[in-house]
């Protein structure tokens, strides 16, 4: 298969850690010039050092994806400096697990600012540049929670459902202007994302005992995503457990009801 990344430019949000860092390395190894964008500027620079040590090209920017003006400015500046913007990957995300009764509106807003509005800002900023160029590819990383709702994770689920709807609706608007859209709905990937999840109402160690043990690695996840984007797939769902949930959510919704009721019972047995 022809390598579509060679000589192209790519911005990856949340690029300093986890799957984002693996995506940056994978893009660079395939010949792309990568902009590692992350709210943790120091870690983003470390990621760039890794990529440069590979003999590849990368630069770091400190970026809060929840800051609308900062996102639009960063995208325009990167496109101007690099001459084009070929790929924009909305990967940054945060999580929270709680009984909804225990959450403040501020906690909901924090999740929405990063997981929904951060994706909206990045999408629209990249779309503006790519539409002018007549080419480009936006990759929005949602989650299996974007099609299979998870109780005890209501803010995260709501935000990811928004990303799924946004991506699927905009794809048809973009295609006539030469801009492609890929929606990525991964299952659980073995990254620091889960170490950083805010746990409300119970202790982290007890909660984590309920998490699956056999998880896909971020490098393998990045490989699946980049191969799918290269094939111009409109939706990428992985690994196997995410594909199973996709089918269940559509053809056996009563099973999802059973799963969610079980999750609620288990979480409330831990709730303090």
PyMOL commands that set and color helices and strands:
alter all, ss='L'
color gray80, all
select helices_A, chain A and resi 18-29+41-53+68-82+100-102+105-133+144-146+154-175+193-196+204-208+218-230+240-251+253-270
alter helices_A, ss='H'
color red, helices_A
select strands_A, chain A and resi 9-13+33-38+58-62+87-90+96-97+136-141+179-186+189-190+198-199+216-217+235-238
alter strands_A, ss='S'
color yellow, strands_A
deselect
rebuild
show_as cartoon
